[in-house]
Amino acid sequence: VGDIKDNLNLLYYLARFRGIGDIMLSG
């Protein structure tokens, strides 16, 4: 279960880092 949580955390981090521009553009 820890592995899955770690994977989700990494995905979230990547999405946030990569989606920062999208979020800023979206408001």
N, C-alpha and C positions, 0 to 999 in steps of 0.2 A: 504493500500500500504506500509505503514511503517513497518508493521509486516513482509511482504514478504521481504523487503529490509534487515531487521534485520536478518531474517532467512538465507538469501543469504550470508550476512556478516559472520554469524556464520559458515556456511558451508565452505566458502572460508578460514576463519581462521583455521578451523579444517583441511581442505585439505592441506593448506600450512604447518601447524604444523606437520601433519602426512606424508605429501609428501616431507618434507625437505630432507629426506634420498634419496628418489627416484629422486628428482631434482638434488641433489648433484651427485648421481650415473650417472644420465643421462647427467650431465654436465651443 
